[in-house]
Amino acid sequence: MSKRKVAYYYDTDVGAYTYGLGHPMKPHRIRVTHDLVTAYGMLDKMHVLRPKRASPETMTSFHTDEYVHFLNRVTPETSEELTYHGTRFLVGEDNPAFEGVFEFCSISAGGSIAAAQRITSGAADIAINWAGGLHHAKKREASGFCYINDIVLGILELLRTYPRVLYIDIDCHHGDGVEEAFYTTDRVMTCSFHKFGEYFPGTGTQEDKGRGRGRGYAVNVPLKDGITDESFKSVFEPVITKILEMYQPSAIVLQCGADSLAGDKLGCFNLTMRGHAHCVQFVRKQNIPFILLGGGGYTVKNVARTWTYETACALGIEESIDPNLPWNQYFEWFGPRYRLEVAENNMDDLNVKDGSLEKVRITALEQLSQLPGAPSVGIHDVPRQSLGEHLGFGKDDDLGRDELDDRLAQHARYIYTLQHSPSSPSPSSAESDSESWDSDSDAYATHSHSRKRRVAKPKKRMSLLTGQYYSVPHPPPHSHSHSHSSHLENENNANGIGNGNGNGKSSARRRFFQSGATWDVGVERVLVGSGMPIPSVRVVDVGRVMEGGGGVGVGTEGVDEGWDGQEGEGEEASMVVDT
């Protein structure tokens, strides 16, 4: 094989984080992989780099500001409060708020972004970041053990230089987060080979092809349990070959989730290490710049074996390395055979038994055949710096600070501390505030239709841990005015005056900002006051009141002459303005 320039990104701190006792996701597997790569002497054949950690500003190129801000300050102790009792950001048990979650995300995202920059600069033909590949993370929430979608951030960096990017996902789970991010564009084609059925995340049918300009550029290859190397190869090669012919990508991102290996704790495929690595070898032969990323994989020793072998495939030395493992710090973990291999098991290949694999392959090829060809991008000047650099973010660290700078920084920290002191609003009021300015949130969309009095159905989610669906309750309405209005409506219904005809049915009432004015459907006028039922209604002609000098007690019909704005005992003050 021809020699390629390979960049390898690794941060020594990545293996120190843990999702918690008993959680299947183990960041330590990346450290085990690195140790095995080192033992095989591969580091001397690559550019080994420690990536710059991604900043919050960089993460917001895809994720929402409030979500990144949440990750930056959440801790195990504050998780219940900041997630509003598990209804926002971190929903379910798949994504715990472990200690150092933001630092872990910044390492993962920083490696993928740096890998993309290395490719676009021409300094590398292949870039590797085994800490990346977290493909389930959504724009405003975590999902499936993934918090920040480093893949999307890396692809966005590639799109600054390349007109078309191909994303290939061989994880056992559907790459829903990446597909969703680029579902409406033709500049990124996503192709996912995954298990489909009663399986997380429950998406990825062949009916999902994209939308708008992205119609046809989302390719899904749903598979069944027990697929073997031969079966996987029979569908992977023709589909990818057709994509390369029709789409002509300028760069490729390959997500090498290792939960598709035989014997994985959460996977259900039957791929060997060499069958999994064949995808890397096939992509490398295309002579297109590409990025290798990690992903799922929950049997740590098999993950380390496979990613080590795929590192060798990227270097083109897979045929020359010894299958007997060299001594390393984790040598005992690889017993009893101590070999660089992941063997298949005795699972039945359901894809061949029922003939579904052939149908899936034909359907995918037909979809690709209908594409008009490689989409073009207009010629434009590529920015030499990111938007953050252009606006000045990060430049302050490189410049000397004087005494005034330090005083201003100290004052800013003091103000920030005051705003985030323990006496800050409760979760309910804070959520109400956040919903009022988060125009992207589902809650905002629900409140915008509050006049229709529709109650949104709870969202349905699937857990990666259990594979079961569960409902996500919407946060209760915390607006005081909304609750007060509902309380009044309930009392009116109880008194049979809900819609002005005495039948007790509720009707939409016009609300005037946060004032006490309401619209009475019965008399078709504005009620000023508490809005509670009263024995009699005072009708005031505004014009006649003004003619009489502004006093409602003089020269007005239907109003007591001596009324001074106070009612008798037991009566509620209320007034109707005749417009």
TORNU-587351 format. One line per field, with one value per residue (C-alpha): residue number from 0; residue in one letter; x, y, z. Coordinates in steps of 0.05 Angstrom, whole numbers, plus 5000, padded with zeros to 4 digits. Example, Ala and Ser with C-alpha at 12.3 -4.5 7.8 and 13.67 -1.06 7.14 Angstrom:
BEGIN
num	(0,1)
residuo	(A,S)
east	(5246,5273)
north	(4910,4979)
up	(5156,5143)
# end
This chain:
BEGIN
num	(0,1,2,3,4,5,6,7,8,9,10,11,12,13,14,15,16,17,18,19,20,21,22,23,24,25,26,27,28,29,30,31,32,33,34,35,36,37,38,39,40,41,42,43,44,45,46,47,48,49,50,51,52,53,54,55,56,57,58,59,60,61,62,63,64,65,66,67,68,69,70,71,72,73,74,75,76,77,78,79,80,81,82,83,84,85,86,87,88,89,90,91,92,93,94,95,96,97,98,99,100,101,102,103,104,105,106,107,108,109,110,111,112,113,114,115,116,117,118,119,120,121,122,123,124,125,126,127,128,129,130,131,132,133,134,135,136,137,138,139,140,141,142,143,144,145,146,147,148,149,150,151,152,153,154,155,156,157,158,159,160,161,162,163,164,165,166,167,168,169,170,171,172,173,174,175,176,177,178,179,180,181,182,183,184,185,186,187,188,189,190,191,192,193,194,195,196,197,198,199,200,201,202,203,204,205,206,207,208,209,210,211,212,213,214,215,216,217,218,219,220,221,222,223,224,225,226,227,228,229,230,231,232,233,234,235,236,237,238,239,240,241,242,243,244,245,246,247,248,249,250,251,252,253,254,255,256,257,258,259,260,261,262,263,264,265,266,267,268,269,270,271,272,273,274,275,276,277,278,279,280,281,282,283,284,285,286,287,288,289,290,291,292,293,294,295,296,297,298,299,300,301,302,303,304,305,306,307,308,309,310,311,312,313,314,315,316,317,318,319,320,321,322,323,324,325,326,327,328,329,330,331,332,333,334,335,336,337,338,339,340,341,342,343,344,345,346,347,348,349,350,351,352,353,354,355,356,357,358,359,360,361,362,363,364,365,366,367,368,369,370,371,372,373,374,375,376,377,378,379,380,381,382,383,384,385,386,387,388,389,390,391,392,393,394,395,396,397,398,399,400,401,402,403,404,405,406,407,408,409,410,411,412,413,414,415,416,417,418,419,420,421,422,423,424,425,426,427,428,429,430,431,432,433,434,435,436,437,438,439,440,441,442,443,444,445,446,447,448,449,450,451,452,453,454,455,456,457,458,459,460,461,462,463,464,465,466,467,468,469,470,471,472,473,474,475,476,477,478,479,480,481,482,483,484,485,486,487,488,489,490,491,492,493,494,495,496,497,498,499,500,501,502,503,504,505,506,507,508,509,510,511,512,513,514,515,516,517,518,519,520,521,522,523,524,525,526,527,528,529,530,531,532,533,534,535,536,537,538,539,540,541,542,543,544,545,546,547,548,549,550,551,552,553,554,555,556,557,558,559,560,561,562,563,564,565,566,567,568,569,570,571,572,573,574,575,576,577,578)
residuo	(M,S,K,R,K,V,A,Y,Y,Y,D,T,D,V,G,A,Y,T,Y,G,L,G,H,P,M,K,P,H,R,I,R,V,T,H,D,L,V,T,A,Y,G,M,L,D,K,M,H,V,L,R,P,K,R,A,S,P,E,T,M,T,S,F,H,T,D,E,Y,V,H,F,L,N,R,V,T,P,E,T,S,E,E,L,T,Y,H,G,T,R,F,L,V,G,E,D,N,P,A,F,E,G,V,F,E,F,C,S,I,S,A,G,G,S,I,A,A,A,Q,R,I,T,S,G,A,A,D,I,A,I,N,W,A,G,G,L,H,H,A,K,K,R,E,A,S,G,F,C,Y,I,N,D,I,V,L,G,I,L,E,L,L,R,T,Y,P,R,V,L,Y,I,D,I,D,C,H,H,G,D,G,V,E,E,A,F,Y,T,T,D,R,V,M,T,C,S,F,H,K,F,G,E,Y,F,P,G,T,G,T,Q,E,D,K,G,R,G,R,G,R,G,Y,A,V,N,V,P,L,K,D,G,I,T,D,E,S,F,K,S,V,F,E,P,V,I,T,K,I,L,E,M,Y,Q,P,S,A,I,V,L,Q,C,G,A,D,S,L,A,G,D,K,L,G,C,F,N,L,T,M,R,G,H,A,H,C,V,Q,F,V,R,K,Q,N,I,P,F,I,L,L,G,G,G,G,Y,T,V,K,N,V,A,R,T,W,T,Y,E,T,A,C,A,L,G,I,E,E,S,I,D,P,N,L,P,W,N,Q,Y,F,E,W,F,G,P,R,Y,R,L,E,V,A,E,N,N,M,D,D,L,N,V,K,D,G,S,L,E,K,V,R,I,T,A,L,E,Q,L,S,Q,L,P,G,A,P,S,V,G,I,H,D,V,P,R,Q,S,L,G,E,H,L,G,F,G,K,D,D,D,L,G,R,D,E,L,D,D,R,L,A,Q,H,A,R,Y,I,Y,T,L,Q,H,S,P,S,S,P,S,P,S,S,A,E,S,D,S,E,S,W,D,S,D,S,D,A,Y,A,T,H,S,H,S,R,K,R,R,V,A,K,P,K,K,R,M,S,L,L,T,G,Q,Y,Y,S,V,P,H,P,P,P,H,S,H,S,H,S,H,S,S,H,L,E,N,E,N,N,A,N,G,I,G,N,G,N,G,N,G,K,S,S,A,R,R,R,F,F,Q,S,G,A,T,W,D,V,G,V,E,R,V,L,V,G,S,G,M,P,I,P,S,V,R,V,V,D,V,G,R,V,M,E,G,G,G,G,V,G,V,G,T,E,G,V,D,E,G,W,D,G,Q,E,G,E,G,E,E,A,S,M,V,V,D,T)
east	(5000,5023,5049,5003,5013,4975,4960,4941,4906,4908,4899,4929,4871,4816,4821,4814,4739,4684,4609,4598,4600,4565,4557,4577,4611,4685,4729,4786,4783,4817,4876,4880,4880,4935,4978,4970,4986,5048,5069,5066,5112,5063,5073,5139,5103,5051,5047,5025,4990,4953,4891,4870,4808,4744,4719,4645,4643,4667,4615,4559,4573,4524,4496,4451,4482,4439,4458,4533,4526,4490,4544,4597,4567,4530,4557,4529,4503,4468,4442,4372,4363,4395,4358,4292,4282,4306,4262,4315,4386,4400,4338,4336,4392,4436,4473,4493,4522,4589,4647,4685,4634,4649,4724,4713,4669,4721,4774,4730,4706,4775,4806,4756,4760,4836,4835,4790,4837,4897,4862,4841,4910,4940,4986,4955,4919,4888,4872,4853,4815,4791,4762,4710,4652,4597,4543,4479,4486,4431,4431,4402,4407,4450,4431,4458,4521,4538,4538,4573,4570,4643,4628,4583,4634,4689,4647,4629,4704,4714,4659,4698,4745,4712,4647,4622,4635,4615,4599,4601,4577,4590,4568,4515,4469,4441,4479,4417,4450,4494,4438,4391,4443,4452,4383,4366,4431,4466,4535,4540,4518,4506,4509,4494,4499,4463,4417,4344,4283,4268,4336,4364,4351,4294,4309,4343,4294,4305,4246,4289,4324,4331,4288,4289,4357,4380,4329,4365,4429,4414,4427,4406,4424,4383,4408,4387,4421,4482,4510,4577,4639,4619,4548,4570,4622,4570,4528,4583,4626,4571,4535,4599,4624,4558,4561,4632,4610,4548,4569,4644,4661,4721,4732,4706,4691,4689,4658,4685,4639,4663,4597,4584,4638,4620,4612,4598,4558,4506,4515,4482,4526,4577,4635,4707,4763,4786,4715,4706,4774,4758,4716,4778,4820,4767,4761,4836,4842,4799,4855,4808,4828,4790,4782,4778,4735,4716,4644,4609,4641,4630,4675,4738,4790,4758,4751,4826,4845,4803,4822,4895,4890,4852,4907,4955,4908,4911,4987,4985,5024,4968,5001,5068,5046,5051,4983,5013,5004,5068,5076,5038,5008,4942,4969,4929,4864,4873,4876,4870,4895,4934,4925,4905,4840,4765,4734,4662,4612,4557,4501,4453,4456,4383,4399,4414,4361,4302,4335,4327,4399,4389,4327,4362,4421,4376,4335,4397,4427,4361,4360,4431,4416,4362,4410,4423,4498,4549,4520,4561,4580,4591,4662,4675,4733,4748,4756,4826,4802,4742,4685,4707,4778,4751,4709,4768,4752,4814,4861,4862,4903,4961,4966,4996,4947,4956,4927,4863,4850,4857,4810,4757,4763,4756,4695,4664,4675,4643,4581,4577,4581,4524,4481,4493,4491,4450,4394,4382,4312,4285,4287,4215,4225,4292,4260,4205,4258,4298,4237,4220,4284,4302,4267,4293,4262,4201,4173,4174,4135,4084,4075,4067,4003,3977,3913,3892,3892,3925,3965,4028,4036,4097,4156,4175,4248,4286,4340,4406,4416,4350,4323,4256,4214,4197,4158,4191,4142,4140,4159,4096,4077,4111,4085,4045,3998,3984,3969,3925,3887,3876,3853,3801,3778,3768,3727,3685,3671,3650,3601,3573,3597,3655,3633,3579,3521,3519,3537,3603,3646,3712,3729,3789,3793,3833,3889,3919,3993,3998,3942,3877,3837,3800,3751,3681,3649,3578,3576,3632,3669,3733,3729,3777,3788,3795,3750,3713,3637,3599,3525,3519,3561,3572,3571,3609,3606,3676,3654,3600,3648,3697,3641,3623,3693,3719,3676,3638,3590,3560,3512,3520,3464,3465,3517,3505,3511,3555,3603,3674,3710,3694,3642,3601,3624,3629,3629,3687,3707,3696,3683,3663,3694,3644,3687)
north	(5000,5071,5111,5163,5220,5200,5245,5213,5254,5233,5269,5235,5257,5224,5157,5188,5202,5154,5154,5121,5053,5001,5045,5007,5067,5067,5125,5084,5041,5098,5095,5020,5028,5080,5036,4978,5023,5046,4975,4958,5016,5053,5122,5131,5123,5178,5251,5244,5307,5330,5367,5435,5427,5454,5519,5532,5582,5527,5478,5528,5525,5466,5461,5514,5565,5544,5470,5484,5532,5476,5425,5475,5482,5418,5372,5308,5351,5403,5356,5348,5423,5443,5390,5411,5342,5304,5338,5377,5367,5300,5257,5186,5144,5138,5203,5216,5283,5254,5294,5329,5317,5383,5371,5302,5332,5386,5332,5291,5350,5383,5321,5316,5390,5387,5326,5362,5422,5377,5347,5413,5443,5385,5366,5296,5248,5209,5235,5191,5210,5149,5194,5219,5188,5206,5206,5207,5277,5325,5400,5415,5351,5289,5221,5150,5164,5223,5296,5337,5314,5319,5289,5346,5397,5363,5360,5433,5448,5405,5443,5507,5478,5419,5424,5353,5308,5235,5208,5132,5100,5026,5029,4979,5037,5085,5151,5192,5255,5266,5248,5297,5353,5347,5322,5382,5394,5361,5382,5323,5252,5207,5131,5088,5012,4993,4945,4963,4939,4943,4974,5041,5094,5065,5106,5094,5062,5064,5112,5165,5196,5269,5330,5391,5399,5339,5292,5228,5246,5206,5132,5080,5006,4972,4904,4846,4806,4763,4794,4763,4791,4763,4789,4858,4862,4843,4904,4954,4952,4961,5016,5056,5045,5073,5132,5149,5145,5189,5237,5244,5267,5311,5281,5223,5215,5142,5127,5060,5043,4977,4953,4919,4868,4797,4790,4863,4875,4919,4899,4842,4835,4780,4817,4797,4847,4837,4843,4909,4935,4917,4980,5022,4986,4996,5071,5079,5049,5106,5156,5207,5245,5216,5219,5157,5165,5119,5110,5055,4992,4963,4902,4941,4890,4879,4953,4963,4905,4930,5003,4984,4940,4995,5044,4995,4993,5069,5064,5006,4959,4911,4852,4861,4866,4807,4775,4757,4817,4851,4864,4926,4954,4919,4854,4811,4840,4804,4733,4676,4678,4745,4754,4812,4782,4783,4718,4708,4668,4619,4670,4657,4709,4730,4775,4714,4668,4711,4742,4813,4833,4830,4873,4925,4928,4935,4990,5029,5024,5046,5108,5126,5115,5168,5222,5275,5273,5307,5373,5435,5492,5563,5589,5632,5655,5608,5648,5643,5645,5622,5669,5667,5688,5743,5770,5768,5708,5677,5734,5763,5704,5720,5794,5824,5849,5912,5931,5958,5892,5853,5900,5895,5819,5816,5860,5817,5754,5789,5807,5736,5707,5752,5730,5656,5659,5607,5659,5653,5636,5566,5515,5529,5604,5594,5546,5596,5648,5601,5580,5652,5664,5596,5601,5533,5495,5451,5484,5552,5524,5495,5562,5599,5560,5569,5602,5536,5504,5442,5397,5370,5295,5269,5254,5181,5163,5097,5080,5051,5015,4979,4984,5005,5065,5115,5180,5247,5292,5365,5414,5441,5512,5559,5625,5658,5692,5628,5590,5647,5648,5573,5578,5631,5590,5529,5569,5600,5531,5508,5565,5551,5615,5587,5613,5662,5616,5579,5511,5508,5496,5531,5580,5620,5687,5746,5762,5831,5821,5813,5859,5840,5856,5799,5792,5770,5731,5740,5816,5822,5874,5881,5864,5904,5874,5805,5773,5734,5728,5785,5797,5856,5886,5961,5987,6051,6094,6123,6182,6204,6196,6243,6293,6292,6310,6240,6222,6158,6176,6237,6236,6163,6116,6048,6069,6087,6162,6156,6102,6118,6059,6013,5958,5934,5877,5810,5838,5838,5903,5898,5946,5939,5988,6002,6011)
up	(5000,4987,5045,5075,5123,5186,5245,5311,5365,5438,5504,5564,5609,5569,5605,5674,5667,5685,5672,5739,5772,5729,5667,5603,5571,5592,5569,5597,5533,5495,5543,5535,5459,5462,5506,5456,5397,5434,5449,5375,5360,5315,5345,5309,5242,5255,5275,5347,5371,5433,5409,5434,5476,5445,5475,5491,5433,5385,5410,5397,5322,5326,5397,5429,5476,5535,5527,5524,5584,5621,5607,5629,5699,5714,5769,5800,5858,5815,5761,5789,5794,5727,5687,5719,5750,5689,5637,5599,5572,5606,5601,5626,5655,5593,5604,5677,5698,5718,5747,5692,5637,5602,5602,5573,5518,5503,5493,5447,5406,5405,5375,5318,5302,5302,5258,5208,5208,5196,5136,5106,5114,5074,5132,5136,5090,5148,5217,5277,5340,5377,5431,5381,5344,5393,5341,5382,5414,5392,5382,5451,5491,5505,5479,5479,5522,5477,5502,5448,5375,5356,5288,5267,5292,5252,5189,5195,5197,5134,5098,5105,5052,5018,4978,4995,5054,5061,5131,5140,5204,5219,5292,5312,5329,5279,5273,5285,5312,5251,5202,5236,5234,5158,5139,5096,5059,5000,5021,5070,5053,5112,5105,5165,5171,5234,5270,5263,5300,5374,5383,5404,5378,5338,5275,5209,5162,5087,5083,5116,5056,5075,5062,5018,4985,5025,4995,4976,5012,5076,5063,5114,5112,5167,5186,5231,5285,5272,5208,5191,5156,5088,5092,5116,5061,5008,5026,5047,4985,4931,4970,4984,4913,4886,4933,4911,4839,4847,4902,4890,4961,4974,5044,5084,5159,5181,5249,5272,5330,5357,5386,5319,5338,5359,5434,5449,5513,5479,5406,5367,5305,5292,5259,5272,5281,5209,5181,5218,5196,5124,5121,5139,5086,5033,5047,5049,4979,4950,4959,4990,5054,5112,5188,5232,5294,5351,5376,5413,5439,5508,5513,5527,5508,5440,5428,5442,5397,5338,5341,5347,5285,5248,5266,5232,5172,5167,5166,5116,5161,5182,5148,5183,5256,5302,5320,5388,5433,5458,5532,5556,5619,5608,5582,5631,5604,5538,5565,5556,5484,5486,5411,5367,5345,5356,5335,5312,5353,5335,5324,5266,5211,5206,5146,5103,5132,5110,5049,5075,5061,4986,4990,5032,4984,4923,4956,4976,4906,4875,4919,4899,4825,4828,4850,4797,4808,4850,4876,4863,4908,4883,4884,4944,4986,5044,5110,5135,5207,5246,5264,5337,5319,5274,5331,5379,5422,5451,5432,5501,5527,5481,5500,5562,5614,5653,5721,5691,5654,5719,5756,5702,5700,5776,5773,5718,5760,5819,5779,5751,5821,5844,5786,5801,5876,5916,5922,5847,5824,5835,5778,5761,5752,5718,5669,5654,5639,5595,5556,5542,5503,5476,5410,5389,5446,5442,5503,5469,5411,5459,5496,5430,5419,5489,5464,5434,5504,5477,5523,5489,5492,5530,5486,5474,5481,5479,5528,5502,5568,5572,5501,5529,5510,5565,5567,5580,5616,5595,5649,5684,5667,5716,5692,5749,5701,5664,5728,5753,5687,5690,5762,5743,5684,5728,5778,5723,5695,5763,5768,5698,5666,5625,5557,5575,5559,5625,5599,5636,5574,5571,5516,5496,5530,5506,5555,5559,5576,5652,5672,5706,5644,5611,5555,5574,5517,5545,5544,5492,5533,5573,5647,5690,5759,5788,5736,5789,5785,5817,5833,5786,5731,5726,5655,5645,5582,5578,5536,5585,5643,5609,5595,5668,5690,5700,5761,5753,5807,5772,5714,5695,5687,5720,5772,5845,5855,5915,5889,5908,5880,5939,5940,5999,6041,6008,5937,5888,5853,5779,5722,5650,5601,5545,5482)
# end
